[in-house]
Each structure stands twice: as structure tokens, then as C-alpha cells.
Amino acid sequence: MSDIFVMQRANGDLFALDHKGRLCVPLFHSSCDAMTARLRNTDMLVFKPVALDTRLLRELVPKGGQHKVDLLLIKDPLRSLKRGDLVDHAELVLIVGNDT
């Protein structure tokens, strides 16, 4: 499985946006896809792509089963960041956990 990337600011904050009233973190198939999306969205200019690892995933996936953050895997970085496939938190934990 290839890496999955998120956009992170120098202070450690991850890029997220409001999607249907919920907090949404876009995920990318490659750093190139993330940079392409960054060029099209000025809100992302201070963020850089980083590979999602178990530490970052722990910050995104709260304990206790309450998911306050949606994770969207972006297929086409040239389209809206709100157009992606919703990724199940548990599935992502398995994917990221197997890569480390």
C-alpha cells in the first residue's frame, strides 16, 4: 500500500475544512496530489504534505468511538476537496498500522 498524505502546517496543525457541518480532513494518494490541491486552494498555502502515520492518525481519530472528524480520500486533486470517498476510521487505522 502506498502512503496516504495529509496537509500539515509548521506548528503541527492539520488542514481541515467544513463539509456539511462536520470537520473534514482531505487525504491524498501522493504528495504530488496534495501539492496540486494546494495550488488550487489558497487556504492550504501554508501547509505541506506529510505522510499519515500512526501518531497523526491518533490525533485525528478520537478514542471512545466518537468520530468528530470525517476523512475524505481525494481521487482528483483538481476538483473540489469536498469531492472524495469517505474513509472509515477503523479501515484507515489498519492501513496506516500495517505500513509502519
Biopython code that builds the backbone (N, CA, C, O; Angstrom):
import numpy as np
from Bio.PDB.StructureBuilder import StructureBuilder

atoms = [
    (1, "MET", "N", (0.847, -1.184, 0.000)),
    (1, "MET", "CA", (0.000, 0.000, 0.000)),
    (1, "MET", "C", (0.883, 1.234, 0.000)),
    (1, "MET", "O", (1.851, 1.304, 0.757)),
    (2, "SER", "N", (0.566, 2.188, -0.825)),
    (2, "SER", "CA", (1.329, 3.430, -0.855)),
    (2, "SER", "C", (0.923, 4.306, 0.320)),
    (2, "SER", "O", (-0.097, 4.071, 0.967)),
    (3, "ASP", "N", (1.735, 5.315, 0.581)),
    (3, "ASP", "CA", (1.454, 6.243, 1.669)),
    (3, "ASP", "C", (0.199, 7.045, 1.378)),
    (3, "ASP", "O", (-0.197, 7.230, 0.227)),
    (4, "ILE", "N", (-0.405, 7.508, 2.436)),
    (4, "ILE", "CA", (-1.521, 8.439, 2.355)),
    (4, "ILE", "C", (-1.025, 9.731, 2.979)),
    (4, "ILE", "O", (-0.371, 9.709, 4.022)),
    (5, "PHE", "N", (-1.332, 10.855, 2.347)),
    (5, "PHE", "CA", (-0.809, 12.139, 2.783)),
    (5, "PHE", "C", (-1.914, 13.054, 3.286)),
    (5, "PHE", "O", (-3.048, 13.021, 2.809)),
    (6, "VAL", "N", (-1.546, 13.875, 4.268)),
    (6, "VAL", "CA", (-2.384, 14.951, 4.772)),
    (6, "VAL", "C", (-1.573, 16.234, 4.645)),
    (6, "VAL", "O", (-0.364, 16.191, 4.417)),
    (7, "MET", "N", (-2.236, 17.362, 4.791)),
    (7, "MET", "CA", (-1.537, 18.649, 4.742)),
    (7, "MET", "C", (-1.352, 19.143, 6.174)),
    (7, "MET", "O", (-2.299, 19.201, 6.960)),
    (8, "GLN", "N", (-0.091, 19.500, 6.495)),
    (8, "GLN", "CA", (0.239, 19.924, 7.853)),
    (8, "GLN", "C", (0.980, 21.249, 7.837)),
    (8, "GLN", "O", (1.834, 21.485, 6.982)),
    (9, "ARG", "N", (0.649, 22.112, 8.786)),
    (9, "ARG", "CA", (1.318, 23.394, 8.938)),
    (9, "ARG", "C", (2.556, 23.195, 9.816)),
    (9, "ARG", "O", (2.673, 22.177, 10.498)),
    (10, "ALA", "N", (3.471, 24.151, 9.803)),
    (10, "ALA", "CA", (4.717, 24.059, 10.568)),
    (10, "ALA", "C", (4.466, 23.874, 12.069)),
    (10, "ALA", "O", (5.271, 23.243, 12.754)),
    (11, "ASN", "N", (3.365, 24.414, 12.580)),
    (11, "ASN", "CA", (3.071, 24.275, 14.014)),
    (11, "ASN", "C", (2.406, 22.938, 14.349)),
    (11, "ASN", "O", (2.081, 22.686, 15.509)),
    (12, "GLY", "N", (2.201, 22.088, 13.354)),
    (12, "GLY", "CA", (1.624, 20.763, 13.573)),
    (12, "GLY", "C", (0.152, 20.649, 13.266)),
    (12, "GLY", "O", (-0.378, 19.539, 13.223)),
    (13, "ASP", "N", (-0.538, 21.777, 13.047)),
    (13, "ASP", "CA", (-1.964, 21.731, 12.708)),
    (13, "ASP", "C", (-2.168, 21.057, 11.363)),
    (13, "ASP", "O", (-1.383, 21.247, 10.434)),
    (14, "LEU", "N", (-3.228, 20.268, 11.271)),
    (14, "LEU", "CA", (-3.588, 19.634, 10.009)),
    (14, "LEU", "C", (-4.662, 20.449, 9.315)),
    (14, "LEU", "O", (-5.509, 21.057, 9.969)),
    (15, "PHE", "N", (-4.626, 20.462, 7.984)),
    (15, "PHE", "CA", (-5.629, 21.183, 7.218)),
    (15, "PHE", "C", (-6.955, 20.445, 7.306)),
    (15, "PHE", "O", (-7.015, 19.230, 7.116)),
    (16, "ALA", "N", (-8.011, 21.186, 7.596)),
    (16, "ALA", "CA", (-9.360, 20.633, 7.646)),
    (16, "ALA", "C", (-10.313, 21.699, 7.134)),
    (16, "ALA", "O", (-10.001, 22.890, 7.159)),
    (17, "LEU", "N", (-11.461, 21.269, 6.675)),
    (17, "LEU", "CA", (-12.474, 22.195, 6.189)),
    (17, "LEU", "C", (-13.840, 21.748, 6.652)),
    (17, "LEU", "O", (-14.037, 20.607, 7.071)),
    (18, "ASP", "N", (-14.777, 22.671, 6.569)),
    (18, "ASP", "CA", (-16.151, 22.379, 6.958)),
    (18, "ASP", "C", (-16.846, 21.721, 5.774)),
    (18, "ASP", "O", (-16.864, 22.271, 4.672)),
    (19, "HIS", "N", (-17.415, 20.546, 6.004)),
    (19, "HIS", "CA", (-18.113, 19.816, 4.947)),
    (19, "HIS", "C", (-19.426, 19.291, 5.524)),
    (19, "HIS", "O", (-19.444, 18.363, 6.333)),
    (20, "LYS", "N", (-20.519, 19.904, 5.087)),
    (20, "LYS", "CA", (-21.853, 19.519, 5.551)),
    (20, "LYS", "C", (-21.968, 19.614, 7.073)),
    (20, "LYS", "O", (-22.601, 18.775, 7.715)),
    (21, "GLY", "N", (-21.347, 20.649, 7.636)),
    (21, "GLY", "CA", (-21.435, 20.875, 9.065)),
    (21, "GLY", "C", (-20.486, 20.041, 9.911)),
    (21, "GLY", "O", (-20.534, 20.107, 11.139)),
    (22, "ARG", "N", (-19.637, 19.270, 9.280)),
    (22, "ARG", "CA", (-18.672, 18.444, 10.016)),
    (22, "ARG", "C", (-17.262, 18.830, 9.598)),
    (22, "ARG", "O", (-17.036, 19.320, 8.492)),
    (23, "LEU", "N", (-16.332, 18.603, 10.494)),
    (23, "LEU", "CA", (-14.931, 18.840, 10.196)),
    (23, "LEU", "C", (-14.435, 17.724, 9.288)),
    (23, "LEU", "O", (-14.683, 16.548, 9.555)),
    (24, "CYS", "N", (-13.743, 18.081, 8.228)),
    (24, "CYS", "CA", (-13.297, 17.106, 7.229)),
    (24, "CYS", "C", (-11.814, 17.319, 6.936)),
    (24, "CYS", "O", (-11.380, 18.441, 6.677)),
    (25, "VAL", "N", (-11.051, 16.246, 6.977)),
    (25, "VAL", "CA", (-9.633, 16.284, 6.636)),
    (25, "VAL", "C", (-9.461, 15.557, 5.303)),
    (25, "VAL", "O", (-9.751, 14.365, 5.203)),
    (26, "PRO", "N", (-8.987, 16.276, 4.272)),
    (26, "PRO", "CA", (-8.736, 15.610, 2.996)),
    (26, "PRO", "C", (-7.462, 14.775, 3.058)),
    (26, "PRO", "O", (-6.453, 15.198, 3.622)),
    (27, "LEU", "N", (-7.527, 13.589, 2.473)),
    (27, "LEU", "CA", (-6.394, 12.679, 2.379)),
    (27, "LEU", "C", (-6.031, 12.545, 0.904)),
    (27, "LEU", "O", (-6.900, 12.605, 0.035)),
    (28, "PHE", "N", (-4.756, 12.364, 0.631)),
    (28, "PHE", "CA", (-4.281, 12.305, -0.746)),
    (28, "PHE", "C", (-3.473, 11.040, -0.990)),
    (28, "PHE", "O", (-2.825, 10.514, -0.085)),
    (29, "HIS", "N", (-3.522, 10.556, -2.243)),
    (29, "HIS", "CA", (-2.789, 9.355, -2.627)),
    (29, "HIS", "C", (-1.283, 9.590, -2.734)),
    (29, "HIS", "O", (-0.498, 8.650, -2.606)),
    (30, "SER", "N", (-0.879, 10.832, -2.966)),
    (30, "SER", "CA", (0.548, 11.138, -3.117)),
    (30, "SER", "C", (0.814, 12.573, -2.688)),
    (30, "SER", "O", (-0.109, 13.380, -2.581)),
    (31, "SER", "N", (2.073, 12.881, -2.446)),
    (31, "SER", "CA", (2.424, 14.257, -2.108)),
    (31, "SER", "C", (2.194, 15.169, -3.311)),
    (31, "SER", "O", (1.877, 16.348, -3.147)),
    (32, "CYS", "N", (2.351, 14.630, -4.507)),
    (32, "CYS", "CA", (2.102, 15.395, -5.732)),
    (32, "CYS", "C", (0.623, 15.796, -5.818)),
    (32, "CYS", "O", (0.311, 16.933, -6.172)),
    (33, "ASP", "N", (-0.275, 14.878, -5.499)),
    (33, "ASP", "CA", (-1.704, 15.199, -5.487)),
    (33, "ASP", "C", (-2.003, 16.276, -4.448)),
    (33, "ASP", "O", (-2.792, 17.187, -4.698)),
    (34, "ALA", "N", (-1.371, 16.168, -3.287)),
    (34, "ALA", "CA", (-1.582, 17.165, -2.237)),
    (34, "ALA", "C", (-1.095, 18.537, -2.682)),
    (34, "ALA", "O", (-1.760, 19.540, -2.424)),
    (35, "MET", "N", (0.048, 18.596, -3.342)),
    (35, "MET", "CA", (0.581, 19.872, -3.820)),
    (35, "MET", "C", (-0.295, 20.459, -4.924)),
    (35, "MET", "O", (-0.459, 21.677, -5.003)),
    (36, "THR", "N", (-0.854, 19.610, -5.767)),
    (36, "THR", "CA", (-1.760, 20.069, -6.811)),
    (36, "THR", "C", (-2.998, 20.706, -6.182)),
    (36, "THR", "O", (-3.429, 21.778, -6.606)),
    (37, "ALA", "N", (-3.564, 20.054, -5.182)),
    (37, "ALA", "CA", (-4.730, 20.603, -4.491)),
    (37, "ALA", "C", (-4.357, 21.914, -3.796)),
    (37, "ALA", "O", (-5.160, 22.847, -3.758)),
    (38, "ARG", "N", (-3.156, 21.986, -3.253)),
    (38, "ARG", "CA", (-2.690, 23.194, -2.575)),
    (38, "ARG", "C", (-2.636, 24.383, -3.531)),
    (38, "ARG", "O", (-2.965, 25.504, -3.144)),
    (39, "LEU", "N", (-2.228, 24.151, -4.760)),
    (39, "LEU", "CA", (-2.158, 25.217, -5.742)),
    (39, "LEU", "C", (-3.532, 25.786, -6.071)),
    (39, "LEU", "O", (-3.651, 26.953, -6.444)),
    (40, "ARG", "N", (-4.557, 24.975, -5.935)),
    (40, "ARG", "CA", (-5.915, 25.388, -6.286)),
    (40, "ARG", "C", (-6.695, 25.931, -5.098)),
    (40, "ARG", "O", (-7.793, 26.458, -5.273)),
    (41, "ASN", "N", (-6.147, 25.812, -3.889)),
    (41, "ASN", "CA", (-6.864, 26.240, -2.694)),
    (41, "ASN", "C", (-5.940, 27.118, -1.857)),
    (41, "ASN", "O", (-5.023, 26.616, -1.205)),
    (42, "THR", "N", (-6.178, 28.407, -1.874)),
    (42, "THR", "CA", (-5.277, 29.338, -1.184)),
    (42, "THR", "C", (-5.243, 29.126, 0.328)),
    (42, "THR", "O", (-4.267, 29.512, 0.972)),
    (43, "ASP", "N", (-6.269, 28.528, 0.906)),
    (43, "ASP", "CA", (-6.260, 28.244, 2.341)),
    (43, "ASP", "C", (-5.174, 27.239, 2.716)),
    (43, "ASP", "O", (-4.797, 27.139, 3.884)),
    (44, "MET", "N", (-4.675, 26.501, 1.741)),
    (44, "MET", "CA", (-3.681, 25.461, 2.010)),
    (44, "MET", "C", (-2.241, 25.931, 1.785)),
    (44, "MET", "O", (-1.311, 25.142, 1.954)),
    (45, "LEU", "N", (-2.040, 27.171, 1.415)),
    (45, "LEU", "CA", (-0.699, 27.620, 1.030)),
    (45, "LEU", "C", (0.342, 27.510, 2.138)),
    (45, "LEU", "O", (1.528, 27.371, 1.838)),
    (46, "VAL", "N", (-0.051, 27.566, 3.386)),
    (46, "VAL", "CA", (0.916, 27.459, 4.482)),
    (46, "VAL", "C", (1.049, 26.023, 4.992)),
    (46, "VAL", "O", (1.667, 25.783, 6.029)),
    (47, "PHE", "N", (0.474, 25.084, 4.270)),
    (47, "PHE", "CA", (0.545, 23.672, 4.640)),
    (47, "PHE", "C", (1.437, 22.922, 3.652)),
    (47, "PHE", "O", (1.584, 23.328, 2.499)),
    (48, "LYS", "N", (2.028, 21.824, 4.118)),
    (48, "LYS", "CA", (2.821, 20.974, 3.233)),
    (48, "LYS", "C", (2.363, 19.528, 3.415)),
    (48, "LYS", "O", (1.841, 19.164, 4.469)),
    (49, "PRO", "N", (2.560, 18.712, 2.387)),
    (49, "PRO", "CA", (2.128, 17.322, 2.507)),
    (49, "PRO", "C", (3.071, 16.520, 3.408)),
    (49, "PRO", "O", (4.293, 16.633, 3.321)),
    (50, "VAL", "N", (2.465, 15.712, 4.269)),
    (50, "VAL", "CA", (3.213, 14.782, 5.116)),
    (50, "VAL", "C", (2.489, 13.442, 5.078)),
    (50, "VAL", "O", (1.264, 13.375, 4.981)),
    (51, "ALA", "N", (3.281, 12.381, 5.157)),
    (51, "ALA", "CA", (2.691, 11.043, 5.161)),
    (51, "ALA", "C", (1.942, 10.824, 6.469)),
    (51, "ALA", "O", (2.444, 11.134, 7.550)),
    (52, "LEU", "N", (0.756, 10.294, 6.356)),
    (52, "LEU", "CA", (-0.056, 9.985, 7.535)),
    (52, "LEU", "C", (0.575, 8.794, 8.243)),
    (52, "LEU", "O", (0.783, 7.742, 7.641)),
    (53, "ASP", "N", (0.873, 8.966, 9.510)),
    (53, "ASP", "CA", (1.433, 7.870, 10.301)),
    (53, "ASP", "C", (0.532, 7.628, 11.509)),
    (53, "ASP", "O", (-0.476, 8.312, 11.689)),
    (54, "THR", "N", (0.897, 6.661, 12.323)),
    (54, "THR", "CA", (0.039, 6.309, 13.457)),
    (54, "THR", "C", (-0.091, 7.460, 14.449)),
    (54, "THR", "O", (-1.146, 7.626, 15.060)),
    (55, "ARG", "N", (0.962, 8.256, 14.618)),
    (55, "ARG", "CA", (0.896, 9.394, 15.544)),
    (55, "ARG", "C", (-0.134, 10.411, 15.063)),
    (55, "ARG", "O", (-0.982, 10.850, 15.841)),
    (56, "LEU", "N", (-0.066, 10.786, 13.790)),
    (56, "LEU", "CA", (-1.036, 11.741, 13.246)),
    (56, "LEU", "C", (-2.446, 11.167, 13.263)),
    (56, "LEU", "O", (-3.417, 11.876, 13.529)),
    (57, "LEU", "N", (-2.543, 9.899, 12.979)),
    (57, "LEU", "CA", (-3.859, 9.264, 12.958)),
    (57, "LEU", "C", (-4.486, 9.263, 14.347)),
    (57, "LEU", "O", (-5.699, 9.424, 14.475)),
    (58, "ARG", "N", (-3.678, 9.084, 15.385)),
    (58, "ARG", "CA", (-4.203, 9.145, 16.749)),
    (58, "ARG", "C", (-4.790, 10.519, 17.052)),
    (58, "ARG", "O", (-5.772, 10.627, 17.786)),
    (59, "GLU", "N", (-4.202, 11.553, 16.497)),
    (59, "GLU", "CA", (-4.732, 12.903, 16.688)),
    (59, "GLU", "C", (-6.070, 13.081, 15.966)),
    (59, "GLU", "O", (-6.930, 13.835, 16.421)),
    (60, "LEU", "N", (-6.240, 12.390, 14.848)),
    (60, "LEU", "CA", (-7.463, 12.522, 14.051)),
    (60, "LEU", "C", (-8.602, 11.644, 14.550)),
    (60, "LEU", "O", (-9.769, 12.030, 14.478)),
    (61, "VAL", "N", (-8.264, 10.478, 15.048)),
    (61, "VAL", "CA", (-9.278, 9.503, 15.429)),
    (61, "VAL", "C", (-9.388, 9.478, 16.942)),
    (61, "VAL", "O", (-8.536, 8.897, 17.615)),
    (62, "PRO", "N", (-10.420, 10.097, 17.484)),
    (62, "PRO", "CA", (-10.560, 10.143, 18.936)),
    (62, "PRO", "C", (-10.855, 8.772, 19.524)),
    (62, "PRO", "O", (-11.460, 7.921, 18.872)),
    (63, "LYS", "N", (-10.427, 8.571, 20.745)),
    (63, "LYS", "CA", (-10.714, 7.318, 21.456)),
    (63, "LYS", "C", (-12.177, 7.322, 21.885)),
    (63, "LYS", "O", (-12.794, 8.381, 22.005)),
    (64, "GLY", "N", (-12.719, 6.153, 22.110)),
    (64, "GLY", "CA", (-14.088, 6.054, 22.597)),
    (64, "GLY", "C", (-15.125, 5.907, 21.503)),
    (64, "GLY", "O", (-16.322, 5.867, 21.786)),
    (65, "GLY", "N", (-14.682, 5.826, 20.251)),
    (65, "GLY", "CA", (-15.604, 5.549, 19.168)),
    (65, "GLY", "C", (-16.376, 6.736, 18.624)),
    (65, "GLY", "O", (-17.151, 6.575, 17.682)),
    (66, "GLN", "N", (-16.191, 7.918, 19.184)),
    (66, "GLN", "CA", (-16.897, 9.083, 18.661)),
    (66, "GLN", "C", (-16.031, 9.747, 17.604)),
    (66, "GLN", "O", (-14.941, 10.242, 17.889)),
    (67, "HIS", "N", (-16.532, 9.748, 16.394)),
    (67, "HIS", "CA", (-15.768, 10.289, 15.270)),
    (67, "HIS", "C", (-16.263, 11.698, 14.972)),
    (67, "HIS", "O", (-17.340, 11.887, 14.405)),
    (68, "LYS", "N", (-15.468, 12.672, 15.358)),
    (68, "LYS", "CA", (-15.846, 14.059, 15.139)),
    (68, "LYS", "C", (-15.236, 14.606, 13.864)),
    (68, "LYS", "O", (-15.525, 15.734, 13.463)),
    (69, "VAL", "N", (-14.395, 13.812, 13.229)),
    (69, "VAL", "CA", (-13.696, 14.247, 12.028)),
    (69, "VAL", "C", (-13.946, 13.237, 10.923)),
    (69, "VAL", "O", (-13.751, 12.036, 11.108)),
    (70, "ASP", "N", (-14.384, 13.740, 9.759)),
    (70, "ASP", "CA", (-14.525, 12.882, 8.586)),
    (70, "ASP", "C", (-13.216, 12.912, 7.810)),
    (70, "ASP", "O", (-12.546, 13.942, 7.741)),
    (71, "LEU", "N", (-12.865, 11.790, 7.237)),
    (71, "LEU", "CA", (-11.665, 11.681, 6.420)),
    (71, "LEU", "C", (-12.092, 11.391, 4.991)),
    (71, "LEU", "O", (-12.744, 10.382, 4.723)),
    (72, "LEU", "N", (-11.722, 12.280, 4.072)),
    (72, "LEU", "CA", (-12.103, 12.113, 2.671)),
    (72, "LEU", "C", (-10.864, 11.841, 1.836)),
    (72, "LEU", "O", (-9.945, 12.659, 1.796)),
    (73, "LEU", "N", (-10.837, 10.703, 1.176)),
    (73, "LEU", "CA", (-9.746, 10.375, 0.269)),
    (73, "LEU", "C", (-10.050, 11.013, -1.082)),
    (73, "LEU", "O", (-11.013, 10.643, -1.754)),
    (74, "ILE", "N", (-9.224, 11.969, -1.466)),
    (74, "ILE", "CA", (-9.450, 12.751, -2.673)),
    (74, "ILE", "C", (-8.920, 11.984, -3.884)),
    (74, "ILE", "O", (-7.734, 11.663, -3.963)),
    (75, "LYS", "N", (-9.818, 11.699, -4.821)),
    (75, "LYS", "CA", (-9.410, 10.987, -6.038)),
    (75, "LYS", "C", (-8.750, 11.916, -7.044)),
    (75, "LYS", "O", (-7.734, 11.570, -7.647)),
    (76, "ASP", "N", (-9.329, 13.095, -7.223)),
    (76, "ASP", "CA", (-8.834, 14.039, -8.223)),
    (76, "ASP", "C", (-8.551, 15.380, -7.549)),
    (76, "ASP", "O", (-9.486, 16.103, -7.203)),
    (77, "PRO", "N", (-7.263, 15.725, -7.356)),
    (77, "PRO", "CA", (-6.925, 16.956, -6.653)),
    (77, "PRO", "C", (-7.277, 18.232, -7.424)),
    (77, "PRO", "O", (-7.189, 19.330, -6.875)),
    (78, "LEU", "N", (-7.671, 18.093, -8.678)),
    (78, "LEU", "CA", (-8.072, 19.253, -9.469)),
    (78, "LEU", "C", (-9.533, 19.620, -9.242)),
    (78, "LEU", "O", (-9.984, 20.679, -9.678)),
    (79, "ARG", "N", (-10.264, 18.762, -8.570)),
    (79, "ARG", "CA", (-11.676, 19.031, -8.264)),
    (79, "ARG", "C", (-11.807, 19.541, -6.840)),
    (79, "ARG", "O", (-10.803, 19.721, -6.150)),
    (80, "SER", "N", (-12.995, 19.769, -6.406)),
    (80, "SER", "CA", (-13.265, 20.266, -5.061)),
    (80, "SER", "C", (-12.753, 19.286, -4.002)),
    (80, "SER", "O", (-12.848, 18.070, -4.167)),
    (81, "LEU", "N", (-12.213, 19.832, -2.922)),
    (81, "LEU", "CA", (-11.748, 18.994, -1.823)),
    (81, "LEU", "C", (-12.902, 18.334, -1.082)),
    (81, "LEU", "O", (-12.681, 17.461, -0.243)),
    (82, "LYS", "N", (-14.111, 18.736, -1.379)),
    (82, "LYS", "CA", (-15.282, 18.124, -0.759)),
    (82, "LYS", "C", (-15.777, 16.930, -1.562)),
    (82, "LYS", "O", (-16.747, 16.277, -1.180)),
    (83, "ARG", "N", (-15.111, 16.648, -2.672)),
    (83, "ARG", "CA", (-15.474, 15.506, -3.512)),
    (83, "ARG", "C", (-14.431, 14.418, -3.330)),
    (83, "ARG", "O", (-13.359, 14.452, -3.933)),
    (84, "GLY", "N", (-14.759, 13.477, -2.505)),
    (84, "GLY", "CA", (-13.840, 12.377, -2.248)),
    (84, "GLY", "C", (-14.603, 11.222, -1.635)),
    (84, "GLY", "O", (-15.811, 11.302, -1.412)),
    (85, "ASP", "N", (-13.896, 10.168, -1.373)),
    (85, "ASP", "CA", (-14.509, 8.988, -0.763)),
    (85, "ASP", "C", (-14.304, 9.034, 0.742)),
    (85, "ASP", "O", (-13.182, 9.181, 1.227)),
    (86, "LEU", "N", (-15.400, 8.907, 1.471)),
    (86, "LEU", "CA", (-15.324, 8.867, 2.922)),
    (86, "LEU", "C", (-14.586, 7.590, 3.325)),
    (86, "LEU", "O", (-14.944, 6.489, 2.907)),
    (87, "VAL", "N", (-13.557, 7.761, 4.140)),
    (87, "VAL", "CA", (-12.761, 6.621, 4.593)),
    (87, "VAL", "C", (-13.148, 6.313, 6.026)),
    (87, "VAL", "O", (-13.172, 7.201, 6.879)),
    (88, "ASP", "N", (-13.447, 5.067, 6.281)),
    (88, "ASP", "CA", (-13.788, 4.626, 7.622)),
    (88, "ASP", "C", (-12.540, 4.721, 8.512)),
    (88, "ASP", "O", (-11.451, 4.306, 8.115)),
    (89, "HIS", "N", (-12.713, 5.266, 9.700)),
    (89, "HIS", "CA", (-11.592, 5.445, 10.624)),
    (89, "HIS", "C", (-10.894, 4.122, 10.933)),
    (89, "HIS", "O", (-9.665, 4.049, 10.942)),
    (90, "ALA", "N", (-11.675, 3.092, 11.184)),
    (90, "ALA", "CA", (-11.098, 1.789, 11.520)),
    (90, "ALA", "C", (-10.273, 1.227, 10.367)),
    (90, "ALA", "O", (-9.212, 0.643, 10.587)),
    (91, "GLU", "N", (-10.757, 1.400, 9.143)),
    (91, "GLU", "CA", (-10.020, 0.935, 7.971)),
    (91, "GLU", "C", (-8.693, 1.668, 7.846)),
    (91, "GLU", "O", (-7.665, 1.058, 7.550)),
    (92, "LEU", "N", (-8.716, 2.966, 8.070)),
    (92, "LEU", "CA", (-7.502, 3.753, 7.974)),
    (92, "LEU", "C", (-6.494, 3.375, 9.057)),
    (92, "LEU", "O", (-5.288, 3.372, 8.813)),
    (93, "VAL", "N", (-6.985, 3.059, 10.242)),
    (93, "VAL", "CA", (-6.093, 2.601, 11.319)),
    (93, "VAL", "C", (-5.369, 1.333, 10.878)),
    (93, "VAL", "O", (-4.169, 1.185, 11.108)),
    (94, "LEU", "N", (-6.098, 0.423, 10.248)),
    (94, "LEU", "CA", (-5.482, -0.828, 9.779)),
    (94, "LEU", "C", (-4.449, -0.561, 8.676)),
    (94, "LEU", "O", (-3.367, -1.147, 8.677)),
    (95, "ILE", "N", (-4.790, 0.322, 7.744)),
    (95, "ILE", "CA", (-3.875, 0.636, 6.638)),
    (95, "ILE", "C", (-2.604, 1.292, 7.147)),
    (95, "ILE", "O", (-1.501, 0.869, 6.802)),
    (96, "VAL", "N", (-2.755, 2.315, 7.959)),
    (96, "VAL", "CA", (-1.591, 3.044, 8.474)),
    (96, "VAL", "C", (-0.787, 2.169, 9.427)),
    (96, "VAL", "O", (0.444, 2.209, 9.424)),
    (97, "GLY", "N", (-1.479, 1.385, 10.237)),
    (97, "GLY", "CA", (-0.790, 0.495, 11.170)),
    (97, "GLY", "C", (0.033, -0.560, 10.483)),
    (97, "GLY", "O", (1.077, -0.966, 10.995)),
    (98, "ASN", "N", (-0.424, -1.019, 9.318)),
    (98, "ASN", "CA", (0.316, -2.040, 8.563)),
    (98, "ASN", "C", (1.511, -1.468, 7.832)),
    (98, "ASN", "O", (2.451, -2.196, 7.514)),
    (99, "ASP", "N", (1.488, -0.145, 7.556)),
    (99, "ASP", "CA", (2.601, 0.470, 6.833)),
    (99, "ASP", "C", (3.780, 0.810, 7.730)),
    (99, "ASP", "O", (4.897, 0.978, 7.240)),
    (100, "THR", "N", (3.553, 0.914, 9.035)),
    (100, "THR", "CA", (4.639, 1.316, 9.923)),
    (100, "THR", "C", (5.383, 0.144, 10.470)),
    (100, "THR", "O", (6.330, 0.317, 11.237)),
]
sb = StructureBuilder()
sb.init_structure("model")
sb.init_model(0)
sb.init_chain("A")
sb.init_seg("    ")
for serial, (resi, resn, name, xyz) in enumerate(atoms, 1):
    if name == "N":
        sb.init_residue(resn, " ", resi, " ")
    sb.init_atom(name, np.array(xyz, "f"), 0.0, 1.0, " ", f" {name:<3s}", serial, name[0])
structure = sb.get_structure()
